[in-house]
Amino acid sequence: MSQAGIFPSRLTPEQYLASEREAETKHEFHDGRLVAMAGGTGTHAELATNLAAELRIRTKGRPCRIYNSDMKVWIEHSRRFLYPDISGLCEPPVFHDAIGDVLLNPSFIVEVLSRSSEAYDRGRKLSLYMAVPSVREILLVSQEEVEVHKYTRQPDGIWRFEAFSGLDAVLTVLTIGSEFALREFYEGVELAPPSPEAS
């Protein structure tokens, strides 16, 4: 059980980490406040597992790290600890402390979109990830259709948007130097029913 209740209404990052590391459920840290994370669906879990597996296969034997949603990322400028579905890099990782459960320098982020948090993931959370200097690519993966939106930081700092849809669509993850057909991510996954708004 989270021990956040023993702290003042606004926690320090150190208090959050001490609480979170003992908690039974996950919480993000938003500038002093805890935000409980909703549980994911089976489709969400399958997609995240497929994505992590494919990324790991392509980076095997190289100095790359692929982390699942147990790894937190620290967003320094806005004082937030977030849990991406997948994060990683192909250079030495830098951690918040010796425990090694908070990554400071991810080069890419992957979020599988959930109906309950899609607006946040596409809006504020996306902008938070974009503000991390080390992040160069962000993938937003739909669980309602075969579709991935990719954001790539250009040399001038401007972000380029690309949309990929359909099983035969091929996207390149530049930070690991590999191409993926979307079928590799969606293989065996039963898509979630579309939201009522999309009907």
N, C-alpha and C positions, 0 to 999 in steps of 0.2 A: 504494500500500500504506500502511496506517496506520503512523504512526511512534510509536504509543503505547508501544512497547517500549523507547524510549530514556528514558522517564520512570519515576519511582518508581511503586509499585503504586497509589498514590492521586494523582490529578492535580489540579491547580488548574483552575478554569474557563478561565484563560488558556492553560494547557498543552493542555487539551482542544481549544479552538478552533484553536490553532496546528496541532495534529495533524489534526483533523477536516477542516480546510480543504485539506489536502494528501492526504487519504485517498482511496482508490479505492472504498471501501464506507462505508456510513453506520453511525454508532454513536450511541447516546444516551449522555448523561452523567448518572450517578446518584451524586451527592454524592462525586465523586472517582474513580468507576470507570466504565470503558467497557462498554457493553452493545451487542453487535453486533445489527443489525436484520436480520430474515429477509427474503428476497425475496418479493414479492407474486405472486399468480396473475393470469392474464389477466382473470378476472372482476373481481378487485380493481382492476386498472388501468383497466378500462372504466368501472366505477362511479365511481371517483375522477375520471376525465376528464369523464364526463357531469355530475357534480355541480359541478365547477369551472366547466365551460362554462355551465351554467344560471345559476349564481350570477353569473358575469361578465356574461352577457347582461342580467340584471335590474338590474345596477348600472352598466351602461355610461352614460357621460355624467354620472355622479355622483362625488363625491369618495370613492369606496370602493376598497379594495384586496382582491384575492382572491389568496391564495398557495397554491401546491401544496406537495408534501412535501419540497421543497428548503429550505423556510423552517423554521428552528428556532424554538422558543418557550422562553424562560427562565422556569423556575418558581423564583422567588427563595427562597421560604420553605423549600423542601426541596433547594435547590441541584441543580436538574436542567435539562438541555437536552433537550427532546423534539422529535420530528418529527411533528406532526399530518399527516394526509393532506391536509387543507385548513384554512387559518386565514384570518381576514380582519377587516376593520373598515371603518366609513364615517366615519372621522375621521382626523386626521393620525397616521401611524404613528410609533412611538417604537422605535428600534433600540438594540441593546446597544452598538454602536460604528459607526464610519464605514463599515465594509464592508457593513452592511445585510442580513446573513443571519440575524440573530437578532431576532425580534419580541418586544417587551416588553408590548404592550398590545392583544392580539387581543380582539375583542368576541365572536367566535364561533369554534368549533372543530368540525371534522367528522372522524370516524374511520370508515373502512370496516372492519368487523370481519373479522378473519382467524381461521381455526380455531386456528392456533398461538398466538395472542395474545388471543383473545376474553376469557378470564377476567381477564387483566391490563387490557384496555381497558375492561371493564365495572366493574372494581373499583378497584385502586390508581391507574391512570392517570386514570380519570374523576375520582376525588377530588382528584388533583393539579391537573387543569384547573379544577375547581370552586373551588380555593383561590386562583386568580389573580383579583385584584380587578376587572380589566377585562372578564373573560369573563362574558357574560350568557346565551349559548345554546350548547348542545353537542348535536350530532347523532351518533348511533351508527347506522350503516347496515349492514344485513345483506346478505351476498352469497349466502346460501342460500335466502332467501325475500324477497318484496317487503315489506319491513318497516323502519321507521325509528323509533327511540326518541329522543325529544327531551326535553332538560332545560333549563328556563328559570329563571333567577334572578329571584325576586320582589323587590319593593321592600324587604321586611323581611329579605332575605338567604336566605330559604328557597327550596330548589329544587323546582320543579314538574315532575313526570314525565308525559309523554304518549306513547302508542304509536299508530303509524299503520301500517296494513297494507292491501295490495291496491292495484292500479294506479290506482283512482279516488279513493283517500284523498288529502286535501289538507291540507298543513301550511303554517303561516305561519312564515317566518323573520323575527322581529320586528326583529332588528338591521339588516336591509336593507329591511324593509317590503314584503316580497313573499310571495305564495302560490305553492306548487308542488304539482301533482299528482304522486304517486309515479311515474307512468308517464314523466314527464319525466326522472327520474333513471335509471330502469331500461330505457328504450327501447333495444332492440337488444342487451341484455345477456343472455347465457346464464348462468342462475344456477348456482352451484357445487352439486355434489351435497351433500345433508345429511350432517352428521357421523354416524359410526356410532352415537353415543350417542342421536341423535334418531330412529334407525330403530326 
